[in-house]
């Protein structure tokens, strides 16, 4: 067994597919399959169950996956420590960002990371909270920024800040804009047909839970798993959305939209920095965590006034 074979197996097992793993690893699928098969021959037992939809791990495969992740992690730590011995942080780290923050944070994080750690490699991946939590557990992500993440024994959450949420509405003419109230109470939200992500999206669950506390339910017009697509539909007049100002500013694509505060009480999205609770943080990962904290503090300005701006 060599480390490359182990890395190949871990990718196939985590992704549940030779096809997806071959794309991720940039290796031809027949070569990838052959290397995993050699690993099975060496251990004298099947590690993966192959079917038409992909692969699943056998009991032996589950055991190898657990140990394999740890072995690869220790190898990465060794590379980092050797790099530190010559005065530089090395290794590869993966950061997950929500769609509403990708545009505003990705470039400054990349610039700061490459300037501070030129020998290390950073990958940034976009995702929603539920999916990124799963990626942290599986090891596909090392660090992630999560909105309203549910507590989990597998993920450590470090609160960063809270963003105020607004009701985002379409505007069709100045007269219509002037007729809209400046703020909307939580209890009045069922009057607005909402375009929201599907469950178990953290924002969707927050909205439903807050209304349930008042004995109410939201009026769902459409379910769309993409903030940009949600804003497009709002701009076309298909409904309203509940989002942060940052999401509207960064992902609104030219529509004329109005955002109004939600009051009595307000709605807030809690942004947390998350890591795997069962893995020791490497020096490069810790450096990324501190860098992300600094960039978030400098780039995300919380707006708390109750004006009703029109965003174009």
N, C-alpha and C positions, 0 to 999 in steps of 0.2 A: 504494500500500500504506500502510495506517495501522497503528498499534500495536495497536488493538483487533482488527483482522483477524488480525494475527500471533498475538496471544494466543489467539484462537479456534482458529486452525489448530493451535497447539502443544497445546492441551488435547485436541482431537479426535485428533491423532496419538498422543499419549501414552496416552490412554484407549482408543484403538482403536474408538471408537464415537461417533456423533453423539448418540445418546440419553444416554449417560453424561455426555458433555461438556455437553449442554444442561442437565442437572440440576446439574452442578457450577457452571456459569457462570450459572445461573438465567436462561436465555434460551430462547425458543421454538425448537424444533428446525428448523422451516422457515427462520427468520431466521438461525440459525447456519449452516445448509447454504448459504444464499444468500451469506453473507459469505465463506465459504471458497471458493465457486465463483467469486466476483468476484476473489479472489486468484489462482485458477488462470487466469482469463481474462487478468489483468494480466501474468502470467508466460508465458502462451502454452503451457502444458503441464499435464498432470494431476499433481497432487501426492498424491492419494489414490486407492487402488483400492477401490471399494465392492463389498461382497458381502453375502450374507444374514446373515453372522455379525458384520458390523461393517466396519471399514476397515483397510487397511494402507498404508504409505507407499510411493510409487514412489521411484526413485533420486533424482529431483528433490526429492521430499518429504522424504527422509532428509536431504538437504543443507540444505533450508530449516529443518527441525527443529533441526539442529545449530546453525545460525547464529541461528535465532529464539530459542532458549533464551539464547544469549549476549547478544543484543540486549535482550531483556526483562530479563535480569539487570543489564545496564549501566544501563538506565532506572531500575530499582529502586534501584541504588546512587546514581544522580544524585538521586533523590527523598530518599534518606537524607542525602546530603551537604548538600542544600539545607535539609533539616530541621535538621541539626546547626548550620548557619550561623545559624539563628534560635534555637538553644539547645535543640532537642528531637530525639530519635531518632524516625524515622517509618518507614513501610514495613510489609510483611506478612511474617511468618515462620511456618513450619509445623513443628510438633514431633511426632514419633512416639513413643508410649509402648507398652510391652507390656501385655497385659491384667492381669497380676498387679500392676502398679504404677500403673495408670490411676487407681484409686480413691484411693490414698494420695497421689499426686503432682499430679494435675490441678488440684485446687482451690488448693493453696498456690502452684503455679507461676502460675496465672492471676492470683491476688491480687497476688503480688509483681510480676508483669509490668505489670499495669495501674497499680499504684501508682508504679512507677518510670518507665514509658514510656507515658503516657496517649495520646500521638499515634500510637502504633504498634498494629498488629493482630496477635494471636496466634491460630493455629488449632492444636488438638491432635487428633491422630488415633490411633486404636488399631490395633495390628497385631502380627503375629508377626515374628520376626527376618528370615526370608528375604524376606517381602513388603516390609518396611520398607527393607531394603538395596536392593531394586529401585526403591523410591520415591525413595530418596536419589539413585540414579543418574539416574533420569528427571527429577528436579527437583520431584516432587510433595511431597517433604519436604526441609527445610533441615537439620534436626538430629533425631537419634533416639537413644533408649536401646535398646541391643541386648544380648541374652543370648547368650554363647558364639558370637559372630559369627565366621564363617570369614574369614581374611585375604583382602583383595581390593585390587587396584591401583586400583579405582574409589572406595574408601571409606577414609577415615582413621579409625582407631579409637583412642580415648583411654581406657585402663582407668580405671574408677572404684572398683570394689570387687568382692568375691566374696561370694556368699550361699551358706550351707550348704544342701544339699538333704536332704530327709527322706523316709522312706517313709510315705505317708499311707494309713491303713487304716480300714475301718469298725469300729464298736464296737457290739456287740449285747449289752448287759448288763455289769455291773461284774465278774462272774466271768470273762467272756471277756477283758475289758481287763486284768485282773490276770494272766492266763495268757500274755500276749504278752511276748516278750523286750524288754528296754529298748532294745536296739540291734540292728541287722541288718548283717552283713558283706556287702560287695559280692558276694562269691562265692556268697552265699545268695540273691541277688535272683531268680534264675530260678525259685525255688520259689514266687514270688508272681506271680499273673496280673496284669499291668499294664494300666492304661488310659492310653494315651499319644497325643500328637498324631502325625499322619502325617508321613512324610519330605517335605521335608528339614528339619523343625523342629529347631532347635538343641538343645533338651533331649533330643529323641528320639535324635539322633545322638550326644550325649554319653553317654547310657546305653548305647547299642549299642557305642560305641568302648571304653568302660571294661570292659565285659564281654568284648569280643573280645580285649582284652589278656590276659585270663585264660583264653582258649579257650572262652568261654561265650556263650550267646545269651539275650536276655530272653524271657520268656513273655508274649506279647501277647494280652490278652483282647479289647480293643476299641481302635480308633483314633478319636479324637475331637479335632477342632481347636478347642478352646475350654476354657480352664482352669475356668470356672464349670461347664460341662457335665461335665467330668471329675470335679470334686468332687461333683456331684449323683449321678453313677453310683457313685462310691466310697461315698457315704453310703447308697445303696440296696443296697450289698453286692455289686456286680457285679465288684469287683476292687480293686486298690490303685493308687496313683499315686506318682510321685516329683516333689516340688515344693518350693519354698522355703517357709519359715514365713510370709513376707509374702503369698505367693499364697494360702495356706490361710486366713490371718487376714482378708484383704481380700475374698476371693471365695467363701469358704464361706458357704452360705446357710441356716444353721440346723441342719445335720446334726451328729451327734456323731461326731467323727473323732479318731483318735489319730495323732500324728506321732512317728516314732522315728528317731534318728540313723542314718546309714549310715556304717559304719566299715571300716577296714582295706582300702584307704584310704577317706577320706570323699569324697563327691561335692560339687562346688562349681560354681555357675553364675557365670560371670564377666560382670559388667555393664560395658558400655563406652558411651561417648558417641561418636557417629558423625556425620561430615559427608561431603559429596561431596569427593573428593580433587582434582577438576579445576576446582573453582570457588573463586574468591576469597571469603573470608568477609566479609560486610558488617558494618558497625558494629552494626546491630540484631541480627544473628545472633550476633555475638560477645557482646553483652550478654546474650542469651538463654542462651548456653552457660555463662557465669559464673553466671547466676541458677540454672540447672538444677543445676550443681555444688553450689551452696550449699544448695538445697532437698533434694537427695539426701543430702548429708552430715547434714542435720538430721532427716530423716524416716526413713531406712532404718537401723535399728539392727540390727547383726549379733548374733544370739544363738548362742553357742557352747557353752552347757552341754548336758549329755547327759541331761537329764530327759526324761520321756515324757509331755508334757502332753496332756490331753484338751481339744479345742476344741469348743465348743458354739455 
